[in-house]
């Protein structure tokens, strides 16, 4: 008796990351990115000032962004400790927000933040992943 299958089994190159990794989402399937960009900018300023916990935005950023922000948080905390400055809620206003669409599913933006002492810009790159926006790069300039 022959136990061979009726149809030959062909194995294809299956890559786990392609199937189980983050799935790209088109811009048309995602909400307006402006509120998220402005909320992320506000949150990042408060995180660096020590008034907000980094965990609060962890679901909206990638692992690399989280690690980079964590390093900046430690540096800010040490600087405040050396100067013996207390944690103070920063007073700032959001200025102009510029959003560009370089490719489908990707947003690059800049938010101008006006503080008491100086004006800063926060560059944020959002990518559509798994049906929502996630920040893949955040730079405070």
C-alpha positions, 0 to 999 in steps of 0.5 A: 500500500502506498502512503504517499499523498495524492498531491505533492507538497511544495514548500514555499519560502515563508517569512514569519515577519511578513505574515506576523509583523506590522501590516502597512495601512493606506492613508485613506483607511486612517483618520486625520493625522493632525490631532495625533501629531499635535497631541504627540508634540504636546505629550513629548514636551511634557514627558521631557519636562518630567510631568508626564510618564513616557508609558502614556504614549507607548502604544502610539510610538515604535520601539526605537522611538520609545528607547530614544525618548527614554534616553532623553528622559534620563538625561533631562532628569539628571540635568534637573537633579544637578541643577536642583530644579523641581519638576514644573509643568511647562507653559507653551503654546502650539504654533503652526503644524505642517503636514506632508504626505511623501508616500501612501500611508506615511505622514511627515510633520513639523509642529512649532512649539512656543515656550516662555524661553524659546521656540522649538520645533518637533518633527514627527513621522507617522506610518500607517501600521495595523490600521492606526498611525504610529510614530516611527520618528520623533525629533525635538529641535 
